[in-house]
Structures are given as C-alpha cells and as structure tokens.
Amino acid sequence: MTDATDAMEYDVVVLGAGPVGENVADRARAAGLSTAIVESELVGGECSYWACMPSKALLRPVIARAEARRVAGLREAASGPLDVQAVLAHRNEFTSNWKDDGQAGWLAGIGADLYRGHGRLDGKRRVVVTAPDGESRVLNARHAVAVCTGSRALLPDLPGLAGANPWTSREATASQSVPGRLVVVGGGVVGVEMATAWRALGSEVTLLVRGAGVLPKMEPFAGELVVEALTEAGATVRTGVSLAAVERAGGAGPVTVVLTDGERIEADEVLFATGRAPRTEDIGLKSVGLEPGSWLTADDSCLVEGSDWLYAVGDVNRRALLTHQGKYQARIAGAAIAARAEDSSVPVSAPWGPYATTADHAAVPQVVFTAPEVGAVGLSLAEAERAGHRVRAVDYEIGNVSGAALYVDGYHGRARMVVDLEREILRGVTFVGPGVGELLHSATIAVAGEVPISRLWHAVPSYPTISEVWLRLLETYRDE
C-alpha cells in the first residue's frame, strides 16, 4: 500500500469523469454524500471528445443532405458537395476543441472534488491518485468506490499492425483532414457510421467485414439496408473477408492491408473498428483480488460480485456499451450507494425497482446514425427465440405510411415488432429508414413498460407522421 499521512476522506470516490462517472458523482452529491472524482484525461470522457458527440456532429450534415436530396423542390439546392472545412469546424465546436473547462466547471458546481491524474485502487475503499507532476494523493472512501473508467478500442493481433499507426474510433472522429482512401475494418456501429461519414466527406471508402453482413447484433434487414445505402453512396462493402497483415513502412504514408487470400488493398488510412476492451488494466484491481484488464461482473445495482463497496458502472461491466445506458446505470448505482450509506443491508430491488438496472436485460435502445438510420430496442427475433420466448415477428414497409411518403420521396424502410404471443407484449422493436431515430423512444416505452397490445391500440399516432407505422404494425399483427 501507499503510505500517506494526508489522506483525504470522502463518502464516495469515483474513478473516471466521463458521462457515467459524472452521473454517479451527481447522484451521490444530491444525496448529501461527499464525493471525489478522478480523471486522467478530459472531464467528459470518450463520449464528449472521441465518440458520441464528434461522430454525430460529423454525421448530422451527411444525413441532412441525404434526406434533402430526396425532397422535391429542395434536391437541387442540396446537390453540391458538403463544405468539408465547415463540417470539421462544426465537429470541433461540439468537442469544445478538446478542452474540458466547461465540464470541469459543472463538476465544481455540484460540489464534487476533481482530482486530475491516474487513479488506482490500493486495497479496500482506498484510491491512490498520481498527478501529472508525479505527486501522489490518497483518497479513502467511507462507503463506495465506483469504477467508471470505460473502454478502449481493441486492436487485433495482426502482423505489422503495431507499427502501422492505424486509426481507431478516436482518430476517426477527431481527424482534421479527409483521407483520400480509407479502409474500414469491422461491420459494427463504429464501422458503418464512420464509413458513412467519411465517404460523404470525400474519401474512397472500402468496408471490410469478416462476417456475412454488418450490424450483426440487429435484425438482418437492418444491415442489408445500410449496406445497400453505402453501396449507392459509392462505398465498397466486402463481406466474408479476413486480414492477414498490415504494412506501412515507418508508420507513415500509404498503408496496405493484406487479406488472407493474398489480395492487397492500399489506402491512406485504415480504421480498425473491431471491438472494445475494458480500461481496467492499470487501476489496481489486483489489490482487491480482481484480475487486471478484466471486465467486472456486477449485480443489477452495479455492485461488483463478492464486494460490499466496489461498484462497476458503464462499459466496464460489459452489459451495454452505450453512453445512455451507462448513464442509466449511474443513476441506479448512485441511488443504491446513497441508500446503503444509510442502511448497509439494502438489497438489490426487484426488477424495475429503484436499485435495479433491469433495462440492461430487457430494453436497451440504440440508434445507428447512418443513412438510413437504424433504431432498435429490446430483443431481436433471433434473440427472443434463443431466450425461449414464443414470439412472432410483425413487419411493415415504413414507406407505405403517408407521413413517410411526405418526409422524403421514395421513402424505403422497414419496421418490425417482436410480439410475445403468451403475454401479448412487445419483446423488441426495430426501425430502419430516414428519421426513425426519433421514433425509438416510443418503442422503448412500449418495451420497458411491457405495454399490452390491447392498450397500444389506444395510443393513437398523429396523422400524417411516420409514427403512424405503429398503427400499421398493429393492424398487420391483427390480420395475420
């Protein structure tokens, strides 16, 4: 252990000042608990500077232009190229130019003490913070330590990759210039979103996918429609391919990816969007009997398995690697920490209770900001069947709804609801099409609330909006 005679005492110590850590700190402070939060990079975390905000700032003009080009009377005005420098400058504004003064000020405003530096556990309820100047401080937690350190890009073990300076999600969202040729490896959300953005900004994009399609965790038609749109936009999408090596002399200049069949593809940059790993390799897990670099297993209150004081919130518990889901967990964990500070015997509550992250299992929503957009919540048909539910998929072409026809000319999309035939509730909903991201919360309410089909008939959608697809889905279910 690190000796320190001037250790600071707090009720709660939070490792990581991203959105998840910020929300844990906020809930702890709102409950009257003294709180310290430790951050080694920028307050605001991955989401604010290298993920959600910059990626969506890049994608918003891409999606808006794609939709404008499909509206009579507007398509001519939107026929030209994007103003690349304006798009990049707009992205920079949304990251506050990678400065965290505003978010650090917000933390001070709620009364949380910010410690800048690397934090690591040093035994039970004890955190050592090493500041950038090398000085160390000890923080002791009376009630809880919350690990909210998030995740990092996971790179495959490929010959030549280590010295090739590949892009990860960080470089892809922060680049100040457009690569002439970009190879994207990986067909998940990061891969398809960044392929969409950089193709629209002028890159020649080649998307390489090991599996049979993109967005493999979603309904198959979601990936099919996204690939169709990427191809129409001029990107090259290749499925069923694997890499054997990456070559880049000196780590600069053109980069070559070598496929397992010997084919070579040259580009100016290569982006690997091939998964995430927990940022737990150097936070002192060994000092509390846990494996460094591991995902942390936690119960529904985010309390780490076998502990009565250590919480794992957000990406590190591997439940749902999404900012909004991590913030949801933070709200639950913060409430549980506050309740147990008063009464240590407070158990995890029943499903959907105040100390249970039930939505992690039943109602995780996600929007993929491609053109077309994809929105999904709950279980896909395949997931529901694997879980043993007796279900039926109900599909509808969204373009047949009047509001969709008004939204853009030639609207093409698809909606699916997965109906539990025994309980007559929805297990999952998926939308694909222009503008469907804003439809998703209605589906989230229906799934999380376990709203009976019989009651959904009384939720009347406004005419003429795209949300009228709800009525058409119900009618299809009734008539099949």
N, C-alpha and C positions, 0 to 999 in steps of 0.2 A: 504493500500500500504506500501511497504518497503521504509523507508527513506534512502537516500544515497547522500552525498554531492559530492562523487567522481564518479558519474555515467559516464560510457563510452558511447560515441555516435558512432553509425555505421549507414551506409545506410541500411544494411540488417543483421538480426540476424537469424541464423538457429538453430533449436532445433533438435539435432541428427546428429551424424557424421558417419552414415552408408553410403553405396553407394549412396543413394538418397540425403542425406544432403551434402555429398561431391560434388555431381554434381551440386546442387543448388549453393553452395559456389563457385565452379569453374566458372560457368556461370556468377554469379554476379561479381566476381573479373575480369573476362575477359572483362566485360562491364565497368570496372573502378569504381565499387561500393565498398566501404569499407565494409568488411564482418567479422562477428564473428560467430563462430560455437561452440555449447555447446554439450558435451558428458559426460554421467555419467558412461559409461563402457569403451569399447575399440573402438578406432577410426578404422572404417572399418565395425563395426556393425555386425548384425546377420549373414549376408551372408558370411562374411570373416572367422568367427570363429565357428559358430554353425549351418550353413545351407549349402548354395551352395557349397562352396569350400571344407569343410571337407567331406560332403556327397558324392560329386563326386570323391574326392580322394579315398574314400573307395570303390566306385562302379567301378572305372575305371579298376582295375585289375580283378574284378569279371566279367565284360563284356568282357574284352580282352581274359580271359581264356575260357569263354563260346564259344566265336567265334573261338578261336584257336583249340578247341576240335572238331570243325566241318570242319577243313581244312585237306585234305589228305596230308600226309607227315609231318604234324605238330601235329596231335592229340595225338600221342604217347608221344611227348615231353611235352605236356600240361596236361597229365593225372593225375599228382600228385596234392596234396593239395596246397592251397595258403600258402605262408610264412606269417603267421599272424603278427608276430612282424615287418616284413618289411612293410607290408601294413599299420599298425598303425603308424609306424615311418614316412612313406611317407605322411600320412594324417596330422601328426603333423607338418611336414615341410610346408605344404600348409596353415596351420593356423599361420605360423611363431611362433609356440609353444605358441600361445595365447599371443603374445606380439605385440604391435602396433607401435613400433618405426618407422618403415618404412612408415606407412600410416600417422602418425603424422608429419613426415618429409615432406611428399608430400604436406600436407595442408600448412605447413610453406612456402614451395616452391612456392605456388600460391599466397601467401600473405594474407591468411585468418588467423585470430587470433583464437586460440583454447582455450576454457575455459573448464577445467575439473571440473565436478560436476553436480548436478541436476539442470536443468533449468525449471522454471515455469513462465507462464505469470502472470503479476501483473498489469493488465489494458492495455489500448490500446498502442501498439508498445513498450511495456516495459517488460523486462525479468529479473527476479532475478535468479542469479546462486549461489547455495550453494555449496561450495567446500568441498572436503573430510574432511578438517580440521574444517569445520563448519563456516568458514568465508563466508560472502555473498557479492556479487557484483551486481550492477545494470547495465544492458545494455539497452540503448534506441535506437530504430530503426527509422531512418528518414522516410524510405519508406515501409519496409516489414519485417514481421516475418514469417518464413516458418517452419511449424511443420512437421518434418521428423522423428518422433520417432518410426515408425514401428509398429510391432505387436508382441504378445507373444502367447505361447501355451495356448489354452483354455481347461481346465480340466472339465469334467462333475461333477455334484453334486451327487456323489455316496457314500453310507455309507462305511466308512473305508479308503477312498482314501486319505484323507488329511494327515493321519499319515503313509501312506504306502510308501512314497518316490518313487513314480513312475518315470519312465523315461518320459521325453518329447523329442522333437526333439533335444534339447541341449545335453542331456545326451546320446542320441542315436548316435550323430555324434562325441561326444568327449570321449566316454568310452575308457579306456586304457586296457581293458580286454574283452574277449569274454564270454558272459553268456552261461552257458550250455544249459539252456532252456529259451526261450524268447517268451512271448505272446505280440503280436502287436494288439492294438485295433484301428480300423479305416482303411478304404479302399481307402483313398485318396492318393495323390502323396507321402507324407512322409511315410505313412504306407507301401505301396508296395515297395518303394525304400529301406527302412530300412529292410524290410523282406528279400529282395533280397540280400542285403549286408551281414547281419549277418548270414543268412543261409549259404552263401558261405564261411564265415569265421568260420563256425563250430557249430553255435547254432542250437538247435532243435527249429524251429520256428512254432508257431501257430498264424495264422492271423484271427482275429475275426471281422466280418463285419456285421453291423446292416442291411444294405440294401441287395438287390438281387445280387449285384456284386461290383467290385472295379472300381475305376476311373469313378464315376457316371456322371461327367460333360462332359465326352468324348463319342465318338461313342461307342455303346455297344461292338462291336467286339474288341476294344482296351483292355478293361478289361478282356474279355474272353481269349484272347491270353496271357495276363500277368498271369492270374490265371493258365492257362494250363502250362506255363513255371515254375511258382513257385511250382506247384504240382510235376512236373517232377524233379525239383531240390530237392525234399524231404520235402518241407514245407507243413503244413496242413492249408488249407484255408477253413473257415467255414462262410457261409453267412446266413443272416436272423437270427442272434443271438443278444441278448442284455444282458448287465451285470446288476446284482442286487446289487453287493457289491464287495469290495476288502478287503482281510485280510492279514495283515503282522504284526506279533507280534513285538512290539518295533521298527518298521520301518526298520528292517534288516532281513537278512536270506531269506528263501523261501517265495514267495508271492503267494497267491491263489486268482484267480478271480472266482466269483460265478455267474453263468448265471441265468437268470430269471426262468428257468425250474428246478433250484436246482443243476445242474451239477457243479462240482468244477474242476478247472484246475490249477495245481500247476506249478510254474516256478521259475527261479532265478531272472528274472527281468520282469517287464511289462511296455510296451511303450504305452502311450496314444497319438495317432495322430488323434485327434478328433476336429480339428478346431483351429482358431486363434481369438484373441481379440485385439483391438487397445491399444497401450500403451499411453493412454491419461488420465488415472485415476488420475494422480497427476502432471499435468502440468499447473494448474491454469486456466482451461477453465471457471470455474465459474466466474472468474474476468472479463471475456469478454462476459458473457451472454450465455455460452455454457455448455452443460451437461458433467460433468467429466466422463471419461470412455467411452464416445460415439465415434462412427465413425463420421468423419467430412464430411459433404456434401459440395462438391466443384464444380465449373463450369469447363469448358474444359480448362481453363488456370490454374486450381488448386486454384483459389481464393475461399475462404470459403464463402458460401452463406450468404449474408447480410453484408459482410465486404468489405472494400476497401484497406486492408493492411495485412490481415492474410491469409496465403496460407497453404493448406494441401496437402502434396506431398508423394506419395508412399502408403504403406499399409494403413495408417490412413484414406485415403479417400475411401477405400474398392472397388476400381474399378478393380484392378487386382493385387493380392498379389504375385507378381513376381519381382525379382530384376531387370531384364532387363526392365520391364515395368515401374517400379518406376524410373529408371534412365532416361527413355524416358520422363516421366512426369517432371522430374527435369530439363531436357534441355528446355522443353517448358516453365515451370514455371519461370526458370531463365531468359529466353528471355522476357517473359511478365513483370517480375519485372523490368528489365532494361528499357524496352520501357516505362512503366508507370512512372518510375523515371524521365524521360524526359518530358512525357506528360501524366498526370493522366487520361486523357479521352480515352486512348487507349482501345478499346473494345476487347472482345474475337473475334478472327478472324473466318472466315468461315471454314467449315470442311476442314481438311488437310492444314490449314494455319499455319503461324509461331507461333501462340499463342493458338493452339487448339490441345488437346490430342485425336484426332479423332480415332487413332488406339485402344484406350481403348474400343471403342464400336464395331469396325469392324474388327480388325486384330490383336488380341492378340495371339502371338505364345508361345508354351510351349513344352518342351521336358521332358519326364519322362524317367529317366536313369535306366530302368530295363533291363532284358534280356529276351525277345526282347525289344528294345527301342520303345517308342511311341512319335510321333511328331504331333502336331495339331496346326492349326491357323484358326482364324475366327470362323464361326458358325458350329455347328454340324447340321445334317439333322433335328433333332427334334427342335433345337433352331431356325433354319431358318424357319421352318414351323410355329412355335409359333409366330414368328415375322411377319407372314403374307406374306412371300415371296413365289412365285410359283417356286418351286425348284425340282430338280431331283438328286438323288444320283447315282454316277457312280463309280463302284467298280472294282478293278483288283487285282489278286493274284500276289504279287511282285516277288514271286519265279519263275514265268514264264519268267521273264526278264533275258537275258543272263548274264548281269553284276551281278545279284543277285546269279545266279547259280555258278558263279565263286567266289563270295565273301565267301560263306560257302556252304558246302554240305547240300543238303536237305533244302535249304532256304524256310522258310514258313513265309509269312506276308500278309499284305493287305493294299491297298491304296484306299482312297475314295476322290472324289472331289464332292462338293455340288454346282451344277450349277443353277444359277438364269436364268430361262427359258425366262424371259421377256427381261432382259438386256444382256444375253449371257456373263455373267462374273461369276467368282467363289466367292461364299459366304464363303466357308470353304474348308479345305483340311486336311486329316488325313492320316498318315503313321504309320504302325506297322511292325517292323521287325528289324533284325540286321543292325546296321549302318545307320538307317534312320534319326537320329538327324541332320546329316549334309545335308540332303535333304530339311530340313524345310524352310531354308531362301528363296529358290526359290519359295516355295508356299506362303511365307509371302509377297514377292514382287508381286506375281500374285494377291493376295487378296487385299493388301493395294493399289496397283496401279490400281485396277479394270481393269486389262488387258483383253481385249475382247478375247473370244475363238478363233475368226478368226485370231488374232495376235499370240496367243500361238502356233498355227500350225507352225509358222516361227521361234520359239525358238527350235532349233534342239539339242537334247541331244547327248552327245558323246557316242560312242559305243566302247567297251561294259562296260557300267556303270549302276549302279542301277537307275540312273536318267532317263534312257530310259523308266521307268514306266510312265513318263509324256506323251510320245507318245502313249503308250498303253491305257492310260486313255482317251486321245482324240479320238483315234480310236474307243474305246468302246462307247463313247458318240455319235460319228457319226453313228455307226452301229445299235445302239439300237432303 
